[in-house]
Amino acid sequence: MRPQPLLAVTDVEASSLWYQRLLGCKSDHGGREYERLIHDGVLVLQLHRFDVDHDHGPIADPDDRPYGNGVLLWFEIEDFDAAMERVAELNPPIVLPKHRNPIDGKGGPNHWECWLRDPDGYLVVLASPDGSAGPMET
C-alpha cells in the first residue's frame, strides 16, 4: 500500500511550485486544475483546485476554513538541513520551528521536525529520519 494524499487548493500552479521547492519534488502533470508531484519517480502529493469537479463533484468547500483541521501533512526528508534552507527561502508561517522530537532526546523517533503552514493554511510537518537527531549534547 502507498498513501497518495490529495489536497484541495485555491491555486494549483502556485501550490505546485511551493511544494516542489519545499520538498525537492517535480511536477508529473501540471495545470491549473490538477497536479501530481513526484519524488524519485514516486507520487508524493496530488493537488486539486477546489472549484473543479472532474465528474466526481466538488472535493471540498473553499469557504470551510481552516482547511484540513486536524490533518497534518507529514513528510520524512532525508536531507533535513537542506529542507530547512528551503523553508527559510520560502518564509512560510512557522508553527513550531526546528526542534528535536522528543525534546529530551529519550525514546521516541529521536529526529528533527519543523511545523509550518502552506499557502492555503494546511499544516505541514517536515521530519528527519528516525534516529537522525543523534545523542543529546551535554
N, CA, C and O atoms as a GROMACS GRO file, in nm:
protein
  552
    1MET      N    1   0.083  -0.117   0.000
    1MET     CA    2   0.000   0.000   0.000
    1MET      C    3   0.088   0.124   0.000
    1MET      O    4   0.194   0.126   0.063
    2ARG      N    5   0.043   0.228  -0.072
    2ARG     CA    6   0.112   0.357  -0.071
    2ARG      C    7   0.010   0.468  -0.052
    2ARG      O    8  -0.089   0.472  -0.124
    3PRO      N    9   0.032   0.557   0.040
    3PRO     CA   10  -0.058   0.671   0.053
    3PRO      C   11  -0.042   0.763  -0.068
    3PRO      O   12   0.068   0.778  -0.121
    4GLN      N   13  -0.151   0.824  -0.111
    4GLN     CA   14  -0.149   0.919  -0.222
    4GLN      C   15  -0.236   1.039  -0.186
    4GLN      O   16  -0.342   1.058  -0.244
    5PRO      N   17  -0.191   1.121  -0.089
    5PRO     CA   18  -0.274   1.232  -0.042
    5PRO      C   19  -0.308   1.330  -0.153
    5PRO      O   20  -0.227   1.356  -0.242
    6LEU      N   21  -0.428   1.384  -0.145
    6LEU     CA   22  -0.475   1.485  -0.238
    6LEU      C   23  -0.526   1.603  -0.156
    6LEU      O   24  -0.606   1.586  -0.065
    7LEU      N   25  -0.479   1.723  -0.191
    7LEU     CA   26  -0.522   1.844  -0.124
    7LEU      C   27  -0.606   1.928  -0.218
    7LEU      O   28  -0.572   1.945  -0.334
    8ALA      N   29  -0.717   1.981  -0.168
    8ALA     CA   30  -0.791   2.083  -0.241
    8ALA      C   31  -0.723   2.216  -0.212
    8ALA      O   32  -0.702   2.252  -0.096
    9VAL      N   33  -0.688   2.289  -0.318
    9VAL     CA   34  -0.616   2.416  -0.304
    9VAL      C   35  -0.681   2.525  -0.388
    9VAL      O   36  -0.758   2.496  -0.480
   10THR      N   37  -0.651   2.648  -0.356
   10THR     CA   38  -0.709   2.761  -0.429
   10THR      C   39  -0.634   2.789  -0.559
   10THR      O   40  -0.696   2.834  -0.657
   11ASP      N   41  -0.503   2.764  -0.563
   11ASP     CA   42  -0.422   2.791  -0.682
   11ASP      C   43  -0.327   2.673  -0.702
   11ASP      O   44  -0.222   2.665  -0.638
   12VAL      N   45  -0.364   2.582  -0.792
   12VAL     CA   46  -0.286   2.460  -0.813
   12VAL      C   47  -0.144   2.492  -0.858
   12VAL      O   48  -0.048   2.434  -0.806
   13GLU      N   49  -0.129   2.583  -0.952
   13GLU     CA   50   0.005   2.613  -1.004
   13GLU      C   51   0.096   2.673  -0.897
   13GLU      O   52   0.213   2.636  -0.886
   14ALA      N   53   0.043   2.766  -0.818
   14ALA     CA   54   0.125   2.826  -0.712
   14ALA      C   55   0.158   2.723  -0.604
   14ALA      O   56   0.272   2.718  -0.557
   15SER      N   57   0.060   2.641  -0.564
   15SER     CA   58   0.086   2.538  -0.463
   15SER      C   59   0.186   2.436  -0.515
   15SER      O   60   0.272   2.388  -0.441
   16SER      N   61   0.175   2.401  -0.643
   16SER     CA   62   0.269   2.306  -0.702
   16SER      C   63   0.412   2.358  -0.692
   16SER      O   64   0.501   2.286  -0.649
   17LEU      N   65   0.432   2.482  -0.731
   17LEU     CA   66   0.567   2.540  -0.723
   17LEU      C   67   0.617   2.545  -0.580
   17LEU      O   68   0.734   2.519  -0.553
   18TRP      N   69   0.529   2.579  -0.487
   18TRP     CA   70   0.566   2.588  -0.346
   18TRP      C   71   0.609   2.451  -0.294
   18TRP      O   72   0.714   2.439  -0.231
   19TYR      N   73   0.528   2.347  -0.318
   19TYR     CA   74   0.562   2.213  -0.271
   19TYR      C   75   0.684   2.157  -0.344
   19TYR      O   76   0.765   2.086  -0.283
   20GLN      N   77   0.698   2.187  -0.472
   20GLN     CA   78   0.818   2.142  -0.543
   20GLN      C   79   0.943   2.198  -0.475
   20GLN      O   80   1.041   2.126  -0.454
   21ARG      N   81   0.938   2.326  -0.442
   21ARG     CA   82   1.054   2.389  -0.377
   21ARG      C   83   1.075   2.332  -0.237
   21ARG      O   84   1.187   2.299  -0.199
   22LEU      N   85   0.968   2.322  -0.159
   22LEU     CA   86   0.978   2.275  -0.021
   22LEU      C   87   1.031   2.132  -0.014
   22LEU      O   88   1.121   2.103   0.065
   23LEU      N   89   0.976   2.044  -0.096
   23LEU     CA   90   1.006   1.901  -0.085
   23LEU      C   91   1.113   1.854  -0.182
   23LEU      O   92   1.158   1.740  -0.173
   24GLY      N   93   1.154   1.938  -0.275
   24GLY     CA   94   1.251   1.894  -0.376
   24GLY      C   95   1.190   1.792  -0.471
   24GLY      O   96   1.260   1.702  -0.519
   25CYS      N   97   1.060   1.805  -0.498
   25CYS     CA   98   0.994   1.710  -0.588
   25CYS      C   99   0.968   1.777  -0.723
   25CYS      O  100   1.004   1.893  -0.744
   26LYS      N  101   0.906   1.702  -0.815
   26LYS     CA  102   0.884   1.752  -0.951
   26LYS      C  103   0.739   1.733  -0.992
   26LYS      O  104   0.667   1.647  -0.940
   27SER      N  105   0.698   1.816  -1.086
   27SER     CA  106   0.564   1.804  -1.144
   27SER      C  107   0.559   1.681  -1.233
   27SER      O  108   0.653   1.652  -1.307
   28ASP      N  109   0.447   1.608  -1.224
   28ASP     CA  110   0.426   1.492  -1.310
   28ASP      C  111   0.297   1.507  -1.390
   28ASP      O  112   0.250   1.412  -1.453
   29HIS      N  113   0.240   1.627  -1.388
   29HIS     CA  114   0.114   1.650  -1.460
   29HIS      C  115   0.105   1.795  -1.503
   29HIS      O  116   0.098   1.824  -1.622
   30GLY      N  117   0.105   1.886  -1.408
   30GLY     CA  118   0.095   2.028  -1.436
   30GLY      C  119  -0.045   2.070  -1.476
   30GLY      O  120  -0.125   1.988  -1.522
   31GLY      N  121  -0.073   2.198  -1.459
   31GLY     CA  122  -0.201   2.252  -1.499
   31GLY      C  123  -0.266   2.334  -1.390
   31GLY      O  124  -0.220   2.338  -1.276
   32ARG      N  125  -0.375   2.401  -1.428
   32ARG     CA  126  -0.446   2.491  -1.337
   32ARG      C  127  -0.546   2.418  -1.249
   32ARG      O  128  -0.590   2.473  -1.148
   33GLU      N  129  -0.584   2.295  -1.286
   33GLU     CA  130  -0.690   2.225  -1.214
   33GLU      C  131  -0.642   2.108  -1.130
   33GLU      O  132  -0.701   2.077  -1.026
   34TYR      N  133  -0.534   2.043  -1.173
   34TYR     CA  134  -0.488   1.921  -1.106
   34TYR      C  135  -0.337   1.906  -1.127
   34TYR      O  136  -0.284   1.944  -1.232
   35GLU      N  137  -0.270   1.853  -1.027
   35GLU     CA  138  -0.126   1.831  -1.033
   35GLU      C  139  -0.089   1.705  -0.958
   35GLU      O  140  -0.152   1.670  -0.858
   36ARG      N  141   0.012   1.637  -1.007
   36ARG     CA  142   0.076   1.523  -0.938
   36ARG      C  143   0.220   1.563  -0.913
   36ARG      O  144   0.289   1.608  -1.005
   37LEU      N  145   0.266   1.546  -0.790
   37LEU     CA  146   0.405   1.575  -0.756
   37LEU      C  147   0.475   1.445  -0.720
   37LEU      O  148   0.425   1.365  -0.641
   38ILE      N  149   0.592   1.425  -0.780
   38ILE     CA  150   0.667   1.302  -0.759
   38ILE      C  151   0.806   1.332  -0.704
   38ILE      O  152   0.860   1.440  -0.722
   39HIS      N  153   0.860   1.233  -0.635
   39HIS     CA  154   0.998   1.237  -0.585
   39HIS      C  155   1.060   1.102  -0.615
   39HIS      O  156   1.008   0.999  -0.572
   40ASP      N  157   1.169   1.102  -0.687
   40ASP     CA  158   1.234   0.977  -0.729
   40ASP      C  159   1.136   0.882  -0.798
   40ASP      O  160   1.140   0.761  -0.777
   41GLY      N  161   1.047   0.940  -0.879
   41GLY     CA  162   0.951   0.860  -0.955
   41GLY      C  163   0.830   0.811  -0.878
   41GLY      O  164   0.747   0.739  -0.933
   42VAL      N  165   0.818   0.849  -0.750
   42VAL     CA  166   0.708   0.804  -0.666
   42VAL      C  167   0.614   0.921  -0.638
   42VAL      O  168   0.659   1.030  -0.601
   43LEU      N  169   0.484   0.899  -0.655
   43LEU     CA  170   0.385   1.001  -0.625
   43LEU      C  171   0.386   1.032  -0.476
   43LEU      O  172   0.373   0.942  -0.394
   44VAL      N  173   0.402   1.161  -0.442
   44VAL     CA  174   0.401   1.200  -0.301
   44VAL      C  175   0.284   1.291  -0.265
   44VAL      O  176   0.245   1.298  -0.148
   45LEU      N  177   0.226   1.360  -0.365
   45LEU     CA  178   0.119   1.454  -0.333
   45LEU      C  179   0.042   1.489  -0.460
   45LEU      O  180   0.100   1.507  -0.567
   46GLN      N  181  -0.090   1.498  -0.446
   46GLN     CA  182  -0.176   1.546  -0.554
   46GLN      C  183  -0.240   1.676  -0.509
   46GLN      O  184  -0.272   1.694  -0.392
   47LEU      N  185  -0.258   1.767  -0.604
   47LEU     CA  186  -0.323   1.895  -0.576
   47LEU      C  187  -0.442   1.909  -0.671
   47LEU      O  188  -0.431   1.878  -0.789
   48HIS      N  189  -0.554   1.956  -0.618
   48HIS     CA  190  -0.676   1.966  -0.697
   48HIS      C  191  -0.743   2.099  -0.663
   48HIS      O  192  -0.759   2.132  -0.545
   49ARG      N  193  -0.782   2.175  -0.764
   49ARG     CA  194  -0.848   2.302  -0.739
   49ARG      C  195  -0.988   2.280  -0.680
   49ARG      O  196  -1.062   2.192  -0.724
   50PHE      N  197  -1.021   2.361  -0.580
   50PHE     CA  198  -1.149   2.349  -0.510
   50PHE      C  199  -1.269   2.345  -0.602
   50PHE      O  200  -1.358   2.261  -0.586
   51ASP      N  201  -1.273   2.436  -0.699
   51ASP     CA  202  -1.396   2.457  -0.777
   51ASP      C  203  -1.405   2.375  -0.905
   51ASP      O  204  -1.489   2.403  -0.990
   52VAL      N  205  -1.321   2.275  -0.921
   52VAL     CA  206  -1.326   2.188  -1.038
   52VAL      C  207  -1.376   2.051  -0.993
   52VAL      O  208  -1.321   1.993  -0.899
   53ASP      N  209  -1.480   1.998  -1.060
   53ASP     CA  210  -1.537   1.872  -1.012
   53ASP      C  211  -1.490   1.748  -1.088
   53ASP      O  212  -1.504   1.638  -1.036
   54HIS      N  213  -1.436   1.761  -1.207
   54HIS     CA  214  -1.384   1.646  -1.283
   54HIS      C  215  -1.475   1.524  -1.278
   54HIS      O  216  -1.426   1.412  -1.262
   55ASP      N  217  -1.604   1.544  -1.290
   55ASP     CA  218  -1.702   1.435  -1.293
   55ASP      C  219  -1.716   1.360  -1.161
   55ASP      O  220  -1.781   1.255  -1.158
   56HIS      N  221  -1.658   1.410  -1.053
   56HIS     CA  222  -1.675   1.343  -0.924
   56HIS      C  223  -1.734   1.436  -0.819
   56HIS      O  224  -1.746   1.398  -0.702
   57GLY      N  225  -1.771   1.555  -0.857
   57GLY     CA  226  -1.825   1.652  -0.763
   57GLY      C  227  -1.714   1.728  -0.694
   57GLY      O  228  -1.596   1.696  -0.710
   58PRO      N  229  -1.751   1.830  -0.618
   58PRO     CA  230  -1.650   1.912  -0.550
   58PRO      C  231  -1.568   1.831  -0.451
   58PRO      O  232  -1.618   1.740  -0.386
   59ILE      N  233  -1.442   1.866  -0.441
   59ILE     CA  234  -1.350   1.800  -0.346
   59ILE      C  235  -1.375   1.851  -0.204
   59ILE      O  236  -1.370   1.773  -0.109
   60ALA      N  237  -1.401   1.981  -0.190
   60ALA     CA  238  -1.419   2.041  -0.059
   60ALA      C  239  -1.489   2.176  -0.076
   60ALA      O  240  -1.502   2.226  -0.187
   61ASP      N  241  -1.531   2.232   0.034
   61ASP     CA  242  -1.593   2.364   0.034
   61ASP      C  243  -1.484   2.468   0.061
   61ASP      O  244  -1.427   2.470   0.170
   62PRO      N  245  -1.454   2.555  -0.037
   62PRO     CA  246  -1.345   2.651  -0.018
   62PRO      C  247  -1.372   2.752   0.093
   62PRO      O  248  -1.279   2.819   0.140
   63ASP      N  249  -1.497   2.765   0.137
   63ASP     CA  250  -1.530   2.860   0.243
   63ASP      C  251  -1.522   2.798   0.382
   63ASP      O  252  -1.536   2.869   0.482
   64ASP      N  253  -1.501   2.668   0.391
   64ASP     CA  254  -1.497   2.598   0.519
   64ASP      C  255  -1.353   2.594   0.571
   64ASP      O  256  -1.280   2.498   0.546
   65ARG      N  257  -1.313   2.697   0.642
   65ARG     CA  258  -1.178   2.706   0.694
   65ARG      C  259  -1.177   2.677   0.843
   65ARG      O  260  -1.281   2.694   0.906
   66PRO      N  261  -1.068   2.636   0.904
   66PRO     CA  262  -0.938   2.616   0.841
   66PRO      C  263  -0.935   2.487   0.761
   66PRO      O  264  -0.996   2.387   0.800
   67TYR      N  265  -0.864   2.488   0.651
   67TYR     CA  266  -0.851   2.370   0.567
   67TYR      C  267  -0.774   2.263   0.641
   67TYR      O  268  -0.673   2.291   0.706
   68GLY      N  269  -0.821   2.140   0.632
   68GLY     CA  270  -0.750   2.027   0.690
   68GLY      C  271  -0.746   2.027   0.841
   68GLY      O  272  -0.652   1.973   0.899
   69ASN      N  273  -0.843   2.086   0.905
   69ASN     CA  274  -0.843   2.092   1.051
   69ASN      C  275  -0.824   1.951   1.108
   69ASN      O  276  -0.906   1.862   1.086
   70GLY      N  277  -0.716   1.932   1.181
   70GLY     CA  278  -0.687   1.803   1.243
   70GLY      C  279  -0.604   1.710   1.158
   70GLY      O  280  -0.572   1.599   1.201
   71VAL      N  281  -0.568   1.752   1.036
   71VAL     CA  282  -0.486   1.668   0.947
   71VAL      C  283  -0.350   1.735   0.930
   71VAL      O  284  -0.342   1.855   0.902
   72LEU      N  285  -0.244   1.658   0.947
   72LEU     CA  286  -0.110   1.709   0.924
   72LEU      C  287  -0.050   1.636   0.804
   72LEU      O  288  -0.059   1.514   0.794
   73LEU      N  289   0.010   1.711   0.714
   73LEU     CA  290   0.084   1.652   0.603
   73LEU      C  291   0.226   1.633   0.651
   73LEU      O  292   0.300   1.730   0.669
   74TRP      N  293   0.265   1.509   0.672
   74TRP     CA  294   0.392   1.476   0.737
   74TRP      C  295   0.485   1.416   0.633
   74TRP      O  296   0.453   1.315   0.570
   75PHE      N  297   0.601   1.478   0.616
   75PHE     CA  298   0.698   1.431   0.517
   75PHE      C  299   0.830   1.402   0.585
   75PHE      O  300   0.887   1.489   0.651
   76GLU      N  301   0.881   1.280   0.568
   76GLU     CA  302   1.016   1.248   0.613
   76GLU      C  303   1.111   1.294   0.504
   76GLU      O  304   1.097   1.256   0.388
   77ILE      N  305   1.208   1.374   0.542
   77ILE     CA  306   1.303   1.434   0.448
   77ILE      C  307   1.443   1.383   0.480
   77ILE      O  308   1.493   1.400   0.592
   78GLU      N  309   1.506   1.319   0.382
   78GLU     CA  310   1.641   1.265   0.405
   78GLU      C  311   1.742   1.374   0.440
   78GLU      O  312   1.816   1.361   0.537
   79ASP      N  313   1.745   1.483   0.362
   79ASP     CA  314   1.840   1.591   0.389
   79ASP      C  315   1.767   1.705   0.458
   79ASP      O  316   1.731   1.805   0.396
   80PHE      N  317   1.748   1.688   0.586
   80PHE     CA  318   1.668   1.782   0.665
   80PHE      C  319   1.728   1.922   0.665
   80PHE      O  320   1.655   2.021   0.657
   81ASP      N  321   1.862   1.932   0.673
   81ASP     CA  322   1.925   2.064   0.675
   81ASP      C  323   1.899   2.140   0.545
   81ASP      O  324   1.874   2.260   0.548
   82ALA      N  325   1.905   2.071   0.432
   82ALA     CA  326   1.874   2.135   0.303
   82ALA      C  327   1.728   2.178   0.300
   82ALA      O  328   1.695   2.284   0.246
   83ALA      N  329   1.641   2.096   0.357
   83ALA     CA  330   1.499   2.133   0.363
   83ALA      C  331   1.479   2.258   0.447
   83ALA      O  332   1.395   2.342   0.414
   84MET      N  333   1.555   2.272   0.556
   84MET     CA  334   1.543   2.391   0.640
   84MET      C  335   1.590   2.516   0.565
   84MET      O  336   1.537   2.625   0.587
   85GLU      N  337   1.688   2.500   0.477
   85GLU     CA  338   1.731   2.613   0.393
   85GLU      C  339   1.618   2.653   0.297
   85GLU      O  340   1.596   2.771   0.274
   86ARG      N  341   1.549   2.555   0.242
   86ARG     CA  342   1.437   2.584   0.152
   86ARG      C  343   1.323   2.650   0.228
   86ARG      O  344   1.258   2.740   0.176
   87VAL      N  345   1.299   2.606   0.351
   87VAL     CA  346   1.197   2.668   0.435
   87VAL      C  347   1.231   2.816   0.456
   87VAL      O  348   1.144   2.902   0.445
   88ALA      N  349   1.357   2.844   0.486
   88ALA     CA  350   1.399   2.983   0.508
   88ALA      C  351   1.374   3.067   0.382
   88ALA      O  352   1.333   3.183   0.392
   89GLU      N  353   1.400   3.011   0.265
   89GLU     CA  354   1.378   3.084   0.140
   89GLU      C  355   1.229   3.108   0.115
   89GLU      O  356   1.191   3.215   0.069
   90LEU      N  357   1.146   3.008   0.145
   90LEU     CA  358   1.001   3.021   0.123
   90LEU      C  359   0.935   3.113   0.226
   90LEU      O  360   0.835   3.178   0.197
   91ASN      N  361   0.992   3.117   0.347
   91ASN     CA  362   0.944   3.201   0.456
   91ASN      C  363   0.795   3.181   0.486
   91ASN      O  364   0.719   3.277   0.491
   92PRO      N  365   0.753   3.054   0.505
   92PRO     CA  366   0.612   3.030   0.538
   92PRO      C  367   0.584   3.061   0.684
   92PRO      O  368   0.678   3.079   0.762
   93PRO      N  369   0.457   3.069   0.722
   93PRO     CA  370   0.427   3.081   0.865
   93PRO      C  371   0.477   2.956   0.938
   93PRO      O  372   0.441   2.844   0.902
   94ILE      N  373   0.558   2.975   1.040
   94ILE     CA  374   0.614   2.865   1.118
   94ILE      C  375   0.528   2.843   1.242
   94ILE      O  376   0.503   2.937   1.318
   95VAL      N  377   0.481   2.721   1.260
   95VAL     CA  378   0.401   2.685   1.377
   95VAL      C  379   0.493   2.641   1.490
   95VAL      O  380   0.479   2.686   1.604
   96LEU      N  381   0.587   2.551   1.459
   96LEU     CA  382   0.691   2.509   1.553
   96LEU      C  383   0.823   2.508   1.478
   96LEU      O  384   0.837   2.433   1.381
   97PRO      N  385   0.920   2.589   1.518
   97PRO     CA  386   1.048   2.589   1.448
   97PRO      C  387   1.122   2.457   1.469
   97PRO      O  388   1.077   2.371   1.546
   98LYS      N  389   1.232   2.441   1.402
   98LYS     CA  390   1.312   2.318   1.411
   98LYS      C  391   1.330   2.280   1.558
   98LYS      O  392   1.371   2.362   1.640
   99HIS      N  393   1.298   2.154   1.588
   99HIS     CA  394   1.313   2.104   1.725
   99HIS      C  395   1.331   1.953   1.723
   99HIS      O  396   1.295   1.885   1.626
  100ARG      N  397   1.388   1.902   1.830
  100ARG     CA  398   1.406   1.758   1.846
  100ARG      C  399   1.276   1.697   1.897
  100ARG      O  400   1.206   1.758   1.978
  101ASN      N  401   1.244   1.578   1.848
  101ASN     CA  402   1.128   1.503   1.899
  101ASN      C  403   1.177   1.364   1.939
  101ASN      O  404   1.222   1.288   1.854
  102PRO      N  405   1.168   1.332   2.069
  102PRO     CA  406   1.122   1.413   2.180
  102PRO      C  407   1.228   1.514   2.222
  102PRO      O  408   1.347   1.497   2.198
  103ILE      N  409   1.181   1.620   2.286
  103ILE     CA  410   1.270   1.730   2.323
  103ILE      C  411   1.385   1.683   2.410
  103ILE      O  412   1.498   1.732   2.394
  104ASP      N  413   1.360   1.588   2.503
  104ASP     CA  414   1.466   1.542   2.593
  104ASP      C  415   1.556   1.438   2.530
  104ASP      O  416   1.653   1.394   2.592
  105GLY      N  417   1.526   1.396   2.406
  105GLY     CA  418   1.611   1.300   2.336
  105GLY      C  419   1.598   1.158   2.385
  105GLY      O  420   1.676   1.072   2.345
  106LYS      N  421   1.501   1.130   2.472
  106LYS     CA  422   1.485   0.996   2.528
  106LYS      C  423   1.369   0.925   2.460
  106LYS      O  424   1.254   0.970   2.469
  107GLY      N  425   1.399   0.815   2.394
  107GLY     CA  426   1.295   0.737   2.329
  107GLY      C  427   1.238   0.806   2.207
  107GLY      O  428   1.298   0.899   2.153
  108GLY      N  429   1.122   0.761   2.164
  108GLY     CA  430   1.054   0.823   2.051
  108GLY      C  431   1.135   0.816   1.924
  108GLY      O  432   1.228   0.737   1.912
  109PRO      N  433   1.100   0.899   1.827
  109PRO     CA  434   1.168   0.892   1.697
  109PRO      C  435   1.309   0.949   1.698
  109PRO      O  436   1.388   0.915   1.611
  110ASN      N  437   1.342   1.035   1.796
  110ASN     CA  438   1.473   1.098   1.803
  110ASN      C  439   1.512   1.156   1.667
  110ASN      O  440   1.616   1.124   1.610
  111HIS      N  441   1.425   1.243   1.618
  111HIS     CA  442   1.453   1.310   1.491
  111HIS      C  443   1.424   1.459   1.505
  111HIS      O  444   1.377   1.506   1.609
  112TRP      N  445   1.452   1.533   1.397
  112TRP     CA  446   1.425   1.676   1.392
  112TRP      C  447   1.293   1.700   1.321
  112TRP      O  448   1.258   1.626   1.228
  113GLU      N  449   1.219   1.802   1.363
  113GLU     CA  450   1.094   1.838   1.299
  113GLU      C  451   1.086   1.989   1.284
  113GLU      O  452   1.150   2.065   1.357
  114CYS      N  453   1.005   2.032   1.186
  114CYS     CA  454   0.965   2.171   1.170
  114CYS      C  455   0.821   2.171   1.122
  114CYS      O  456   0.788   2.103   1.024
  115TRP      N  457   0.735   2.245   1.189
  115TRP     CA  458   0.593   2.252   1.156
  115TRP      C  459   0.566   2.389   1.095
  115TRP      O  460   0.606   2.491   1.150
  116LEU      N  461   0.496   2.391   0.980
  116LEU     CA  462   0.471   2.515   0.909
  116LEU      C  463   0.338   2.510   0.836
  116LEU      O  464   0.272   2.406   0.833
  117ARG      N  465   0.297   2.622   0.778
  117ARG     CA  466   0.172   2.631   0.703
  117ARG      C  467   0.202   2.652   0.555
  117ARG      O  468   0.293   2.727   0.518
  118ASP      N  469   0.124   2.583   0.471
  118ASP     CA  470   0.139   2.600   0.326
  118ASP      C  471   0.058   2.722   0.281
  118ASP      O  472  -0.005   2.786   0.365
  119PRO      N  473   0.058   2.756   0.152
  119PRO     CA  474  -0.012   2.877   0.106
  119PRO      C  475  -0.162   2.879   0.136
  119PRO      O  476  -0.220   2.987   0.147
  120ASP      N  477  -0.226   2.763   0.150
  120ASP     CA  478  -0.368   2.758   0.183
  120ASP      C  479  -0.393   2.743   0.333
  120ASP      O  480  -0.508   2.743   0.376
  121GLY      N  481  -0.288   2.731   0.412
  121GLY     CA  482  -0.302   2.718   0.556
  121GLY      C  483  -0.298   2.576   0.608
  121GLY      O  484  -0.316   2.554   0.728
  122TYR      N  485  -0.276   2.478   0.520
  122TYR     CA  486  -0.262   2.339   0.567
  122TYR      C  487  -0.138   2.328   0.653
  122TYR      O  488  -0.037   2.394   0.628
  123LEU      N  489  -0.145   2.244   0.756
  123LEU     CA  490  -0.032   2.222   0.845
  123LEU      C  491   0.059   2.115   0.785
  123LEU      O  492   0.015   2.004   0.756
  124VAL      N  493   0.186   2.151   0.766
  124VAL     CA  494   0.285   2.063   0.705
  124VAL      C  495   0.396   2.040   0.807
  124VAL      O  496   0.442   2.135   0.870
  125VAL      N  497   0.438   1.914   0.822
  125VAL     CA  498   0.549   1.882   0.911
  125VAL      C  499   0.660   1.820   0.827
  125VAL      O  500   0.636   1.725   0.751
  126LEU      N  501   0.779   1.873   0.841
  126LEU     CA  502   0.898   1.812   0.782
  126LEU      C  503   0.972   1.743   0.896
  126LEU      O  504   0.992   1.802   1.002
  127ALA      N  505   1.013   1.619   0.874
  127ALA     CA  506   1.082   1.543   0.978
  127ALA      C  507   1.204   1.475   0.918
  127ALA      O  508   1.199   1.424   0.806
  128SER      N  509   1.312   1.473   0.992
  128SER     CA  510   1.428   1.396   0.951
  128SER      C  511   1.400   1.247   0.979
  128SER      O  512   1.307   1.216   1.054
  129PRO      N  513   1.479   1.156   0.922
  129PRO     CA  514   1.457   1.014   0.951
  129PRO      C  515   1.472   0.982   1.099
  129PRO      O  516   1.549   1.047   1.170
  130ASP      N  517   1.398   0.884   1.146
  130ASP     CA  518   1.407   0.842   1.286
  130ASP      C  519   1.552   0.812   1.323
  130ASP      O  520   1.626   0.750   1.247
  131GLY      N  521   1.591   0.858   1.441
  131GLY     CA  522   1.726   0.834   1.492
  131GLY      C  523   1.829   0.935   1.444
  131GLY      O  524   1.943   0.932   1.491
  132SER      N  525   1.793   1.023   1.352
  132SER     CA  526   1.893   1.112   1.292
  132SER      C  527   1.931   1.231   1.380
  132SER      O  528   2.026   1.302   1.347
  133ALA      N  529   1.861   1.254   1.491
  133ALA     CA  530   1.899   1.366   1.578
  133ALA      C  531   2.021   1.333   1.662
  133ALA      O  532   2.084   1.423   1.718
  134GLY      N  533   2.056   1.206   1.671
  134GLY     CA  534   2.176   1.167   1.745
  134GLY      C  535   2.162   1.187   1.895
  134GLY      O  536   2.054   1.218   1.945
  135PRO      N  537   2.272   1.167   1.967
  135PRO     CA  538   2.267   1.182   2.113
  135PRO      C  539   2.253   1.327   2.153
  135PRO      O  540   2.293   1.418   2.080
  136MET      N  541   2.196   1.350   2.270
  136MET     CA  542   2.185   1.484   2.327
  136MET      C  543   2.324   1.535   2.361
  136MET      O  544   2.407   1.461   2.413
  137GLU      N  545   2.348   1.662   2.331
  137GLU     CA  546   2.476   1.722   2.370
  137GLU      C  547   2.469   1.760   2.517
  137GLU      O  548   2.366   1.807   2.565
  138THR      N  549   2.578   1.739   2.588
  138THR     CA  550   2.579   1.770   2.731
  138THR      C  551   2.663   1.889   2.760
  138THR      O  552   2.674   1.930   2.876
   0.00000   0.00000   0.00000
